[in-house]
Amino acid sequence: MLDILKVSANSKPKSLAGAIASVIRTEGCVSLHAIGAGAVNQAVKAVAIARGYMAPNGLDLICQFSFVEITIDDAARTAIKLTVEPRKRRRNDRPSE
């Protein structure tokens, strides 16, 4: 099963990035759920930071966005789902800035 990390507008990007890197190292893939602009902003920053954490291992992270319906307190909400997984660099690929 895919691990899910819930992101809020108050999530600390560096801490979230560490969690992303840890889950990817153990499980290979992670999903982030964010509701609202502030939460999506923190999630995107965390993915960018996590890319830096994984780069020394020769891994580049890719992120796919989608919508997902989740239930909070018996109410349906629409969240942004970020699926993050590694992509091995090819020899000729240059690291991203």
N, CA, C and O atoms as a MOPAC input file, in Angstrom:
PM7 MOZYME 1SCF
protein

 N      0.83700 1    -1.19300 1     0.00000 1
 C      0.00000 1     0.00000 1     0.00000 1
 C      0.87500 1     1.24700 1     0.00000 1
 O      1.92900 1     1.27500 1     0.63500 1
 N      0.44500 1     2.24900 1    -0.69600 1
 C      1.17600 1     3.49900 1    -0.80900 1
 C      1.04700 1     4.30600 1     0.47600 1
 O     -0.06400 1     4.55000 1     0.94800 1
 N      2.18600 1     4.72500 1     1.04900 1
 C      2.14800 1     5.56400 1     2.24200 1
 C      1.60600 1     6.93900 1     1.88000 1
 O      1.92300 1     7.48900 1     0.82500 1
 N      0.77500 1     7.49300 1     2.77900 1
 C      0.18600 1     8.81200 1     2.56700 1
 C      0.65200 1     9.74500 1     3.67600 1
 O      0.51500 1     9.43400 1     4.85900 1
 N      1.20300 1    10.88600 1     3.28500 1
 C      1.57500 1    11.93200 1     4.22500 1
 C      0.57300 1    13.06100 1     4.05500 1
 O      0.35500 1    13.54400 1     2.94400 1
 N     -0.03300 1    13.47700 1     5.14900 1
 C     -1.00400 1    14.57600 1     5.10300 1
 C     -0.26700 1    15.87800 1     5.36000 1
 O      0.50300 1    15.99200 1     6.31400 1
 N     -0.51000 1    16.85300 1     4.50300 1
 C      0.20500 1    18.12900 1     4.55500 1
 C     -0.77100 1    19.23800 1     4.92200 1
 O     -1.88400 1    19.29400 1     4.39900 1
 N     -0.34900 1    20.12100 1     5.82200 1
 C     -1.16000 1    21.28900 1     6.15900 1
 C     -0.37900 1    22.54600 1     5.80300 1
 O      0.80300 1    22.48600 1     5.46300 1
 N     -1.04500 1    23.66500 1     5.88600 1
 C     -0.38100 1    24.94300 1     5.60600 1
 C      0.70400 1    25.23400 1     6.64100 1
 O      1.59800 1    26.04200 1     6.39100 1
 N      0.63000 1    24.58000 1     7.80200 1
 C      1.62000 1    24.77900 1     8.86500 1
 C      2.74900 1    23.75400 1     8.84600 1
 O      3.63700 1    23.80600 1     9.69700 1
 N      2.73200 1    22.82300 1     7.89100 1
 C      3.79800 1    21.81700 1     7.79800 1
 C      5.12000 1    22.49500 1     7.49100 1
 O      5.18000 1    23.43000 1     6.69300 1
 N      6.17600 1    22.01700 1     8.13000 1
 C      7.51900 1    22.55400 1     7.89300 1
 C      8.12700 1    21.80300 1     6.70000 1
 O      8.28800 1    20.58300 1     6.75800 1
 N      8.46800 1    22.52300 1     5.61500 1
 C      8.95500 1    21.85700 1     4.40500 1
 C     10.18300 1    20.97000 1     4.62500 1
 O     10.26700 1    19.89300 1     4.03400 1
 N     11.13700 1    21.39700 1     5.46200 1
 C     12.32800 1    20.57500 1     5.67200 1
 C     11.98500 1    19.26000 1     6.38000 1
 O     12.51200 1    18.20500 1     6.02600 1
 N     11.10800 1    19.32800 1     7.37000 1
 C     10.68900 1    18.10800 1     8.06900 1
 C      9.91800 1    17.18600 1     7.14100 1
 O     10.12900 1    15.97300 1     7.14200 1
 N      9.02900 1    17.76000 1     6.35300 1
 C      8.26100 1    16.97800 1     5.39300 1
 C      9.18200 1    16.36500 1     4.34300 1
 O      8.98000 1    15.22100 1     3.93600 1
 N     10.18100 1    17.10900 1     3.90500 1
 C     11.14500 1    16.59200 1     2.92600 1
 C     11.89100 1    15.39000 1     3.48600 1
 O     12.12000 1    14.41300 1     2.77300 1
 N     12.27300 1    15.45600 1     4.75700 1
 C     12.93300 1    14.31900 1     5.39800 1
 C     12.02600 1    13.09900 1     5.44100 1
 O     12.47900 1    11.97500 1     5.22700 1
 N     10.74000 1    13.32100 1     5.72100 1
 C      9.78000 1    12.21700 1     5.73600 1
 C      9.59800 1    11.62900 1     4.34100 1
 O      9.51100 1    10.41100 1     4.18400 1
 N      9.54000 1    12.48600 1     3.33700 1
 C      9.41700 1    12.02500 1     1.94800 1
 C     10.61100 1    11.14700 1     1.58200 1
 O     10.44100 1    10.05000 1     1.05100 1
 N     11.81600 1    11.63300 1     1.86900 1
 C     13.03400 1    10.87800 1     1.54200 1
 C     13.05800 1     9.54500 1     2.28200 1
 O     13.43000 1     8.52000 1     1.71100 1
 N     12.66300 1     9.56000 1     3.54900 1
 C     12.66300 1     8.32900 1     4.34700 1
 C     11.69500 1     7.29200 1     3.79100 1
 O     12.04600 1     6.12000 1     3.66000 1
 N     10.48700 1     7.71700 1     3.46600 1
 C      9.49500 1     6.77800 1     2.93000 1
 C      9.93600 1     6.25700 1     1.57100 1
 O      9.76000 1     5.07400 1     1.28000 1
 N     10.49900 1     7.10700 1     0.74600 1
 C     10.95100 1     6.65400 1    -0.57100 1
 C     12.08400 1     5.64000 1    -0.42800 1
 O     12.13500 1     4.65700 1    -1.16800 1
 N     12.98700 1     5.87300 1     0.51500 1
 C     14.08500 1     4.91300 1     0.72200 1
 C     13.56500 1     3.54500 1     1.16700 1
 O     14.11200 1     2.51600 1     0.77100 1
 N     12.51000 1     3.52900 1     1.98900 1
 C     12.00700 1     2.25800 1     2.50800 1
 C     10.91800 1     1.63600 1     1.64100 1
 O     10.88500 1     0.41900 1     1.46000 1
 N     10.02100 1     2.47300 1     1.10000 1
 C      8.87000 1     1.95600 1     0.36600 1
 C      8.96400 1     2.14900 1    -1.14400 1
 O      8.30300 1     1.43400 1    -1.89800 1
 N      9.77400 1     3.10300 1    -1.59600 1
 C      9.93100 1     3.32900 1    -3.02700 1
 C      9.04300 1     4.39400 1    -3.61600 1
 O      9.30200 1     4.87000 1    -4.72100 1
 N      7.98400 1     4.78600 1    -2.89600 1
 C      7.03300 1     5.75800 1    -3.41700 1
 C      6.25800 1     6.34000 1    -2.24400 1
 O      6.10500 1     5.68000 1    -1.21700 1
 N      5.76900 1     7.56300 1    -2.38500 1
 C      4.98300 1     8.18700 1    -1.32700 1
 C      3.92300 1     9.08300 1    -1.95800 1
 O      4.11000 1     9.61200 1    -3.05400 1
 N      2.81800 1     9.24200 1    -1.25400 1
 C      1.73700 1    10.10600 1    -1.69800 1
 C      1.52400 1    11.18700 1    -0.64700 1
 O      1.52000 1    10.90300 1     0.55100 1
 N      1.34700 1    12.42900 1    -1.09900 1
 C      1.06000 1    13.55000 1    -0.21500 1
 C     -0.34900 1    14.03200 1    -0.50500 1
 O     -0.73500 1    14.14700 1    -1.66800 1
 N     -1.12800 1    14.31800 1     0.53800 1
 C     -2.46000 1    14.88600 1     0.36700 1
 C     -2.45900 1    16.27900 1     0.97400 1
 O     -2.06200 1    16.45900 1     2.12500 1
 N     -2.90400 1    17.27000 1     0.19700 1
 C     -2.92900 1    18.65600 1     0.65000 1
 C     -4.25600 1    19.29300 1     0.26600 1
 O     -4.71300 1    19.17300 1    -0.87100 1
 N     -4.86900 1    19.97600 1     1.23900 1
 C     -6.11800 1    20.69700 1     0.97900 1
 C     -5.84500 1    22.17800 1     1.18700 1
 O     -5.45600 1    22.59700 1     2.27700 1
 N     -6.04700 1    22.96500 1     0.14300 1
 C     -5.85800 1    24.40300 1     0.22200 1
 C     -4.52600 1    24.84800 1    -0.34000 1
 O     -3.57200 1    24.07500 1    -0.42700 1
 N     -4.48500 1    26.12000 1    -0.72100 1
 C     -3.30000 1    26.67600 1    -1.36600 1
 C     -2.06700 1    26.62600 1    -0.46400 1
 O     -0.97400 1    26.30300 1    -0.92900 1
 N     -2.23200 1    26.94100 1     0.81400 1
 C     -1.09200 1    26.93500 1     1.72700 1
 C     -0.48200 1    25.54500 1     1.88500 1
 O      0.73900 1    25.39500 1     1.91900 1
 N     -1.33700 1    24.53900 1     1.98000 1
 C     -0.85000 1    23.16800 1     2.11900 1
 C     -0.15200 1    22.69700 1     0.83900 1
 O      0.88500 1    22.03700 1     0.90300 1
 N     -0.71900 1    23.03400 1    -0.31200 1
 C     -0.10300 1    22.65300 1    -1.59300 1
 C      1.26500 1    23.33400 1    -1.72400 1
 O      2.22400 1    22.71700 1    -2.18800 1
 N      1.35300 1    24.59200 1    -1.31900 1
 C      2.61800 1    25.32100 1    -1.36200 1
 C      3.68000 1    24.61600 1    -0.51600 1
 O      4.80900 1    24.43900 1    -0.97200 1
 N      3.33500 1    24.21500 1     0.70100 1
 C      4.29100 1    23.54000 1     1.57300 1
 C      4.69800 1    22.18600 1     0.98400 1
 O      5.86000 1    21.79100 1     1.08200 1
 N      3.75600 1    21.48400 1     0.38000 1
 C      4.05100 1    20.18400 1    -0.22000 1
 C      5.02800 1    20.31700 1    -1.38300 1
 O      5.97400 1    19.53700 1    -1.49700 1
 N      4.80000 1    21.30000 1    -2.24200 1
 C      5.67900 1    21.49700 1    -3.40700 1
 C      7.08400 1    21.88100 1    -2.94400 1
 O      8.07000 1    21.38200 1    -3.48700 1
 N      7.18400 1    22.76300 1    -1.94600 1
 C      8.50900 1    23.12400 1    -1.41200 1
 C      9.21000 1    21.89400 1    -0.84100 1
 O     10.41000 1    21.71100 1    -1.04200 1
 N      8.46300 1    21.05400 1    -0.13400 1
 C      9.05000 1    19.85300 1     0.46200 1
 C      9.57500 1    18.88700 1    -0.60100 1
 O     10.63400 1    18.28400 1    -0.42300 1
 N      8.84600 1    18.74100 1    -1.69700 1
 C      9.31100 1    17.85600 1    -2.77900 1
 C     10.60900 1    18.40500 1    -3.37500 1
 O     11.53300 1    17.64200 1    -3.65700 1
 N     10.68000 1    19.71700 1    -3.56400 1
 C     11.90800 1    20.32400 1    -4.10500 1
 C     13.09000 1    20.08700 1    -3.16700 1
 O     14.19200 1    19.78200 1    -3.62500 1
 N     12.87000 1    20.22300 1    -1.86700 1
 C     13.94300 1    19.99000 1    -0.89400 1
 C     14.33200 1    18.51300 1    -0.87700 1
 O     15.51600 1    18.18100 1    -0.81800 1
 N     13.34200 1    17.63400 1    -0.92800 1
 C     13.61200 1    16.19000 1    -0.91900 1
 C     14.43900 1    15.76600 1    -2.13100 1
 O     15.25800 1    14.85200 1    -2.03500 1
 N     14.22700 1    16.42900 1    -3.27500 1
 C     15.04600 1    16.13300 1    -4.45700 1
 C     16.51400 1    16.34700 1    -4.13900 1
 O     17.36300 1    15.55700 1    -4.55100 1
 N     16.82100 1    17.42200 1    -3.40100 1
 C     18.19600 1    17.68900 1    -2.99700 1
 C     18.72800 1    16.63400 1    -2.04800 1
 O     19.91000 1    16.29100 1    -2.10200 1
 N     17.86700 1    16.11000 1    -1.17500 1
 C     18.28200 1    15.05600 1    -0.24300 1
 C     18.60900 1    13.75700 1    -0.97800 1
 O     19.51300 1    13.02700 1    -0.57000 1
 N     17.88600 1    13.46300 1    -2.05300 1
 C     18.05600 1    12.19400 1    -2.75400 1
 C     19.11000 1    12.24200 1    -3.85500 1
 O     19.60000 1    11.19700 1    -4.28300 1
 N     19.46400 1    13.44000 1    -4.32000 1
 C     20.40400 1    13.58000 1    -5.43600 1
 C     21.76400 1    12.91700 1    -5.18100 1
 O     22.29800 1    12.29500 1    -6.10000 1
 N     22.35100 1    13.01900 1    -3.97900 1
 C     23.64500 1    12.36300 1    -3.77100 1
 C     23.60600 1    10.84500 1    -3.95700 1
 O     24.64000 1    10.22000 1    -4.19200 1
 N     22.41400 1    10.25300 1    -3.85100 1
 C     22.26100 1     8.80700 1    -4.06600 1
 C     22.03500 1     8.47100 1    -5.53600 1
 O     21.78900 1     7.31500 1    -5.88000 1
 N     22.11900 1     9.48100 1    -6.40800 1
 C     21.91700 1     9.25300 1    -7.83200 1
 C     20.45500 1     9.14200 1    -8.22000 1
 O     20.13900 1     8.67000 1    -9.31200 1
 N     19.55100 1     9.57500 1    -7.33200 1
 C     18.12200 1     9.48700 1    -7.62000 1
 C     17.54100 1    10.87200 1    -7.85100 1
 O     17.88500 1    11.82800 1    -7.15500 1
 N     16.66900 1    10.96800 1    -8.82100 1
 C     15.93000 1    12.18800 1    -9.08100 1
 C     14.47600 1    11.87300 1    -8.75800 1
 O     13.98900 1    10.79800 1    -9.10800 1
 N     13.78400 1    12.77800 1    -8.10500 1
 C     12.38600 1    12.54900 1    -7.76700 1
 C     11.48800 1    13.19000 1    -8.80800 1
 O     11.72900 1    14.30600 1    -9.26700 1
 N     10.45600 1    12.46200 1    -9.16300 1
 C      9.44600 1    13.00400 1   -10.05100 1
 C      8.13600 1    13.06000 1    -9.27600 1
 O      7.91500 1    12.27900 1    -8.35000 1
 N      7.27600 1    13.98800 1    -9.66200 1
 C      6.03300 1    14.22100 1    -8.93800 1
 C      4.88100 1    14.28600 1    -9.92700 1
 O      4.95400 1    14.98200 1   -10.94000 1
 N      3.83100 1    13.56200 1    -9.62500 1
 C      2.62700 1    13.57100 1   -10.45800 1
 C      1.47200 1    14.09900 1    -9.61500 1
 O      1.26300 1    13.64000 1    -8.49200 1
 N      0.72900 1    15.05200 1   -10.14500 1
 C     -0.37000 1    15.68800 1    -9.42500 1
 C     -1.71300 1    15.13600 1    -9.89100 1
 O     -1.89100 1    14.82200 1   -11.06800 1
 N     -2.65500 1    15.02100 1    -8.95500 1
 C     -4.02200 1    14.62500 1    -9.30400 1
 C     -4.96300 1    15.10600 1    -8.19800 1
 O     -4.51800 1    15.55800 1    -7.14300 1
 N     -6.24600 1    15.00300 1    -8.45100 1
 C     -7.25300 1    15.32100 1    -7.44700 1
 C     -7.72200 1    14.02700 1    -6.80100 1
 O     -7.76100 1    12.97600 1    -7.44000 1
 N     -8.07600 1    14.11900 1    -5.52300 1
 C     -8.58900 1    12.95100 1    -4.82000 1
 C     -9.66400 1    13.42600 1    -3.83900 1
 O     -9.52600 1    14.47600 1    -3.21100 1
 N    -10.72600 1    12.64200 1    -3.72000 1
 C    -11.78200 1    12.93400 1    -2.74900 1
 C    -11.43300 1    12.23800 1    -1.44400 1
 O    -11.18800 1    11.03100 1    -1.42500 1
 N    -11.41000 1    12.99700 1    -0.34800 1
 C    -11.16000 1    12.41000 1     0.96500 1
 C    -12.28500 1    12.82400 1     1.90500 1
 O    -12.98100 1    13.80800 1     1.65500 1
 N    -12.46000 1    12.07100 1     2.98100 1
 C    -13.49900 1    12.36900 1     3.95500 1
 C    -12.87500 1    12.86800 1     5.24200 1
 O    -12.01200 1    12.21200 1     5.82500 1
 N    -13.32200 1    14.04100 1     5.67900 1
 C    -12.87800 1    14.61600 1     6.94200 1
 C    -14.13100 1    14.96500 1     7.73400 1
 O    -14.96200 1    15.74600 1     7.27200 1
 N    -14.26800 1    14.38800 1     8.92800 1
 C    -15.44500 1    14.62700 1     9.77600 1
 C    -16.74400 1    14.39600 1     9.00900 1
 O    -17.65600 1    15.22200 1     9.04800 1
 N    -16.81700 1    13.27800 1     8.32200 1
 C    -18.00100 1    12.87900 1     7.54400 1
 C    -18.35900 1    13.83100 1     6.40900 1
 O    -19.47900 1    13.79500 1     5.90100 1
 N    -17.41700 1    14.68000 1     6.00800 1
 C    -17.64800 1    15.58000 1     4.87200 1
 C    -16.63600 1    15.27300 1     3.77900 1
 O    -15.45000 1    15.09300 1     4.05400 1
 N    -17.10700 1    15.21600 1     2.54100 1
 C    -16.21400 1    14.96000 1     1.40700 1
 C    -15.47400 1    16.24300 1     1.05500 1
 O    -16.07100 1    17.31500 1     0.94600 1
 N    -14.16700 1    16.11200 1     0.88100 1
 C    -13.32700 1    17.25400 1     0.50000 1
 C    -12.47600 1    16.83400 1    -0.69000 1
 O    -12.15400 1    15.65700 1    -0.85600 1
 N    -12.11900 1    17.80400 1    -1.51000 1
 C    -11.22400 1    17.54900 1    -2.63200 1
 C     -9.82500 1    17.98900 1    -2.23000 1
 O     -9.61600 1    19.12100 1    -1.79300 1
 N     -8.87700 1    17.08300 1    -2.38300 1
 C     -7.48700 1    17.37600 1    -2.05100 1
 C     -6.63100 1    17.24000 1    -3.30700 1
 O     -7.01200 1    16.58400 1    -4.27600 1
 N     -5.47700 1    17.87400 1    -3.26000 1
 C     -4.46800 1    17.65400 1    -4.30300 1
 C     -3.60500 1    16.50200 1    -3.82500 1
 O     -3.11900 1    16.50600 1    -2.69400 1
 N     -3.41700 1    15.52700 1    -4.68000 1
 C     -2.57700 1    14.37500 1    -4.36600 1
 C     -1.28900 1    14.50100 1    -5.16400 1
 O     -1.32200 1    14.62800 1    -6.38800 1
 N     -0.15400 1    14.46600 1    -4.47400 1
 C      1.15300 1    14.47900 1    -5.12200 1
 C      1.76600 1    13.09900 1    -4.93400 1
 O      2.04500 1    12.69300 1    -3.80600 1
 N      1.97400 1    12.39000 1    -6.00800 1
 C      2.63500 1    11.09100 1    -5.94700 1
 C      4.09500 1    11.31000 1    -6.30600 1
 O      4.41100 1    11.79100 1    -7.39400 1
 N      4.98500 1    10.95300 1    -5.38200 1
 C      6.41700 1    11.20500 1    -5.55600 1
 C      7.13500 1     9.86700 1    -5.61800 1
 O      6.92800 1     8.99400 1    -4.77500 1
 N      7.98400 1     9.72000 1    -6.63000 1
 C      8.75700 1     8.48700 1    -6.78400 1
 C     10.10000 1     8.79500 1    -7.42400 1
 O     10.25900 1     9.82200 1    -8.08400 1
 N     11.06100 1     7.90900 1    -7.23000 1
 C     12.39400 1     8.16700 1    -7.79400 1
 C     12.46800 1     7.78300 1    -9.26100 1
 O     11.76200 1     6.89700 1    -9.74200 1
 N     13.34200 1     8.47900 1    -9.93900 1
 C     13.69200 1     8.13500 1   -11.31600 1
 C     15.20100 1     8.11300 1   -11.35200 1
 O     15.84600 1     9.11800 1   -11.05300 1
 N     15.76600 1     6.99500 1   -11.71000 1
 C     17.22300 1     6.91500 1   -11.78200 1
 C     17.72600 1     7.78400 1   -12.91000 1
 O     17.16800 1     7.80200 1   -14.00800 1
 N     18.78800 1     8.50000 1   -12.61800 1
 C     19.39800 1     9.34300 1   -13.65700 1
 C     20.15100 1     8.48500 1   -14.65200 1
 O     20.78400 1     7.48800 1   -14.30600 1
 N     20.05800 1     8.90600 1   -15.88800 1
 C     20.88900 1     8.26900 1   -16.90300 1
 C     22.24900 1     8.92900 1   -16.87000 1
 O     22.38100 1    10.03700 1   -16.34900 1
 N     23.23400 1     8.29600 1   -17.39600 1
 C     24.60700 1     8.81200 1   -17.32500 1
 C     24.76000 1    10.20200 1   -17.90900 1
 O     25.50700 1    11.02100 1   -17.37400 1
 N     24.06300 1    10.47600 1   -18.99900 1
 C     24.24100 1    11.76300 1   -19.68200 1
 C     23.36200 1    12.87400 1   -19.11100 1
 O     23.48900 1    14.03500 1   -19.49900 1
 N     22.46200 1    12.51000 1   -18.17900 1
 C     21.59600 1    13.52400 1   -17.59100 1
 C     22.40300 1    14.41400 1   -16.66500 1
 O     23.24600 1    13.95100 1   -15.89600 1
 N     22.12100 1    15.70300 1   -16.76000 1
 C     22.76300 1    16.65500 1   -15.85900 1
 C     21.84300 1    16.89000 1   -14.67700 1
 O     20.62400 1    16.93200 1   -14.83900 1
 N     22.41300 1    17.04300 1   -13.48900 1
 C     21.54400 1    17.32500 1   -12.34000 1
 C     20.79800 1    18.63400 1   -12.52500 1
 O     21.31900 1    19.58700 1   -13.10500 1
 N     19.56800 1    18.66700 1   -12.02300 1
 C     18.76000 1    19.89000 1   -12.11200 1
 C     19.27800 1    20.91900 1   -11.13500 1
 O     19.91300 1    20.60200 1   -10.12900 1
 N     18.98600 1    22.15300 1   -11.46300 1
 C     19.38300 1    23.26700 1   -10.58600 1
 C     18.45000 1    23.32700 1    -9.41400 1
 O     18.60100 1    24.19000 1    -8.55000 1

